[in-house]
Amino acid sequence: MIAALLTAPLVGLLLAAMPSAQAAPDPKLTITDVSLNRTAVAVSGLNTVPIGVRVKGGYNSADSENANIPLVAHLQRTSGTGRLTYLVSADLPRVSGTTQNGEWAGVVNVPSTADGTFKVIGVTTGPFSLTVYGTEIEPTPFDGPALSVAGYHQPKVTASVTPRLVPFGSGYSITWTVTDSATGKPYATRFAVMLGVDNQCVESLTGVFLRTSSSGTVTKAYPASAAQAVNCLRIAGKPLDITGLGLVVARPGIVSAVPSATSAKVGTIVPVNGNVLGSPAACKVTLQRLYGASQWRGVSTAAIRQSGRFTVSAQPAYKGLIPYRVYFPTCYNFHSGVSKVFYIRGL
């Protein structure tokens, strides 16, 4: 499916900006206990089930701005094949004690896409928005309890792009479809999804909200500029997405190539300069020479530069007119293509 090249599950999208492994925990935060009010839960379809979370600890700060600082509990998958890798609680407000020695409580909302076993691995200070993309602080480690999640009728997202290969400078449309992965059918109710482009796929829910049809689909027209970025559908949860899908539309491989000389002595290297439209940097092209009546064989390969330009080397092997072309294989979301045939005369 060319139109689905580079599709990827965008599950728990906001976690894409979680602190890196090089970050360090907040030295002011101390955790002495984390408990869950349940050890197992079953979740179906688009529902989420709240699981109670209680954290004991303290934040070593007398600043008035931190008097009501919330906490956020983090859980990580330890087994199972659900689409989510992490679960994160909603902001946990302090419910007793002091900031320096208190208890924080709230819920982690568990979707069906969590299917598997999760374990509490640590806690950060909130609010959640700062936890995700506002700080470089990783969770304060805590070896906490486990939660077993049985997820049924999990949502599956697919997409179809029209046209299949999106021309440069042209708009396009995407039909997104959400179905029950267990039955292959749409859900009985219509529901809201968010359609986004670029940073709307990894940050807060600021895209366009639409309701699915009775067949579980939504269709949106996109401008030509959106073809350069990730397009996505997100099904929002609290605070993480229940599931989602992102894709970069497929592009045609449009190649041009011109030899620096149209004739050269046999054995002489002739640079061939060209361009691949759309600048698919890090992809490669191959200069091909015609052997016999119809067999094209590669004779030189080069990487495409950031500008979209490339240089390959022709080397006439015999006297006479020799046909060449540049071949671009399918790479990322760019479909394969070839340049027009050009000729170099061996002297």
N, C-alpha and C positions, 0 to 999 in steps of 0.2 A: 504494500500500500504506500505509494509514493507520497500521497497527501498526508500521511501520518508519520513521515520521517521526523526523527527527533522528538517524538512524543515521549512524555515521561510523567509518572504519577507525581502530583504535587500535594502529597499528603502531609498535613501538618505544616502548611506552607510557611508559617511564621517562624518555624524552627530553622529555616534556611539561614537566618541571621544570628543563630545562637553563638555565644562566645566561643572562640577557638580553643584548642587544647593548650595553647600557650598562655591563656589567661589564668588568673589565680582567684581563689575564693576571697570573699570580703573578710578581712581579718577581724572586723568588728562583730561578725555574726557567729554565734555559738548555738549548736543544736544538740539537745540532750535526748529528745525522743520524737518519733513520728509514728502515728498510729492511723489505721484505716478502720472504718466501722463495719467493713465487710471484707472477706477474703476472696469471694467469687461473685461474679455477676454475669447474667445473660442479657444481651442487647440485640435487637432486631431492626433491620432496615435503616431508616434515617433517624431513628430515635437516639437519644443519649440518656444514660442513667447516672444520676449524681451519687458519688461515693463520698462519704464523710471523711475529712482529713483533719487531724489535730496535730499541731506542732508545739513542742515545748522547747524553749531556749531563751536567748536574749540577744539584744543588739546594744553593744557597748557605746552608747551615745547619749549625751544629755541635751543635745540640740533639740529645741522645741519643734523644729521641722520634721524630726524623726520620731516624735512622740506617738504618732499613729501609723508608723511605717508598716505596710502589709508584707506578708511573706508569700512565696510561691514554691510549692512542692514539685519536684521533678521525678518522674518514673521512667524507667527504660525497659524495653522489651528484653526478656531473657529466653523466650521460646515462642514458637508459633509462627504463622505465616501471614498474619494480618498486614494491612498496608501501613499502619502507623508504627514508627520506631520508638516514639516517645509519647508520654502523656504528661500534661502539665496542669496543675490545679488552677482554678480561678484565683484571684487575689484573696488571700486569707487575712482577715482583719484580726487584731488582737482582741480576745474575748475575756481575758482575766490577767491579773498581775500587772507588772510594769514592763516598759520597753526593755529594761535590762534583765528582767526575770519574769517571763509571762507565758501565756498560751495563745496561740493563733488557731483559728478553726474556719473551715469552709468546705468546699467540695471540689472534686475532680470529676468533670463530666466525661463519661466513657461512651464512645460510639461503637457501633458494630465493627468498624474497620480496625479496632484495636485487637480483635480476635487473637488470643494467646496469653502469655503470662508476662506481667510487668512487675518491676521491683522499684521501690523508692530508693533513689541513689543520692539525693541531696536536696538542699533548699537554698533559694536565693531571696534577697529582699525584692519587694515589688516597687511600683506596680508592674504588672505583667508586660506592658509595652516597653518599659525600660529593661526588663529582664531579657527581652528578645533582641531589640536592636538599638538600645540606648546606652549600653555599658559594655565593658570588656571583662566582666566578672563572671566566673563560672560558679556552679552550685557548690556550697559548702557540703562536703561529702557526709553522707549518713547511710549506714547499712540498715535500711528500713524494711518494712513488711512487703510481702508479695501480694499481687492481685491477679486472680485467674479470670480471664474474659472469654466468654463464649459468644462469638459474633455470628449472627444468622442473617441471611438475605442482605448481604452487604451491597452497597451501591457500586455499580460499574459505569464508568464514563468513557464514551467513545466520541470520535469527531470525524466529520467528513468535510473536506475543503472543496469549494467550487470557485474557479476551475482547479483541476487536479494539479497542474503546474501553474503557479501564479506568475504572469508576465511582469517584468520590471516596469514600474510606473503605473500599474493597474491595481484597482481594488479587488476584493474577493469577499466571499461569505463563508461562514462556518456553521454547519448544523451540528450542535452538540446533543448527545443522547445519553440520558441516565436511565439505567435499567437495574432490575434486581438480578444480581449475579447468580442467584440460585435458580431462578425461573426463566431468565432472559426476557422478562416482560417488564413494562413500566410499572411504577408504583400506582396504587389506587388513587392517590391524591396528587394534585399539582402543588409545587413548592418552589421557593425562590432559590435561584442560583446567581452567583456573581460572575460576570464576564469581564476579564481584564486584559491589559496589555502591558508588557515590560514590568516596571516596578510594582504595578498593581497586583502582580502575581506572587509577590513575596513580602509585601508590606500590609498595612491595614486595608480593610475592605472598602476601597474607594472606587471600584469599577462600576459597571452598569448592572443593576439588579433586574432580572426578568423571571417570570414564572414559567415553568415548563408547561407544555401542552399535555393533553390527555395521553399522548403517545410517548411522553417523557422527553420531548425535544424542545430546544430553543435554537433559533437561527438569527444570526447577526451579521450585518454587512460591515466590513472593515475598510478603512482607507488604505491607499498604497503604502503609506508610511509605516503602518502596523506590520507589514510583511517582514520588516527588518528585525523584529523583536519576538519574544515569546508571547503567544496568545494563550489564554487559560480560562478554564471554568473552575470555580471553587464553590463547594458546598460548605457554608460556614457552620462552625461549632462554637463552643464556649470553653476556652478561648481559641483552641486550635480548630482548623478545618476538619470536617468529617472525612472528606476526600476531595479529589480534584484531578485535573489533567492539564498539562501544558504541551504546546506544540509550536514548532516553527514551520511555517508553510514551505512546501517544496517549490524550488525555483528551477527554471530551465538552465542547462549548461550552455552558455553562449560564448564561443571561443573565436578569437581572431588571432592571426599569426602572419608575420611578414618577415621573409629572410633579409639579412643585411646585404646580400648580394645575390643576383640571379644566375651567376656563373662563377665557377672557381675550379682551380686545378684539382684533379683527383687526389684525395687524401687531405685536402685543405679543410680546416674547420670553418664553418660559416655560422655565425650566431643567428638564431631565429628569435625575434622578439614578438611578444603577444600579450594578450589580456583575456581574462575571464571575467565577464560581467558580474557585478555583485561582490567582487573582491573576496573570494573564499580562501583567505589566507591559511597557510599550513596544509592545504590540499596540494596535489601534484598533477602535473600534466606530462604526457609522453609524446615525443616526436616520433611519428611513424613513417616508414618508407614502404612504398609499394613493391612487393616481390611478385613477379609473374603478372598474371592478369587481374588477380583479385585479393591477394593476401597481403594485409598490412601488418608489419612487424615493428615493434618498438626499437628505436636506435638511440634515444637520449631521453632522460627524465630530469625534471626540475621542479622545485617547490614554487608555489605561487607566493609572491610577496604581499605585504599588507596592502599595497596599492592595487592589487589584482593583476599586476604585471608579472611576466616570467621571461626567462631566456633559456632556450634549449640549443643544442649544437647539432647542426647537420654536417656531414662529411661525405661528399660525393665519392662513391666507390668505383665508378666506371665513367667512361666518356659517354656523353649523351644526355638527353633530357630525363631527369629523375623526379618522379612525383613524391611529394611529402604532404603530410597533414599533421595537426596537433590534436591529440585525443585527451579529453578530460573525463576521467571515470567518475561515477557517482560518489560524492563526498559530502558528508553531513546532509544538509537539506538541499544540496544542489544535484540535479539530475545530470547524467552523462551527456556529453556533447562533443562535436568535432568541428574543427575549423574548415574553411574551404581548402580544397587542394591547391597547393602551389608547387612551382617547379624550380629546380636548380640544375643548371647544365654543367656536367662534368667536362673539364677540358683536358 
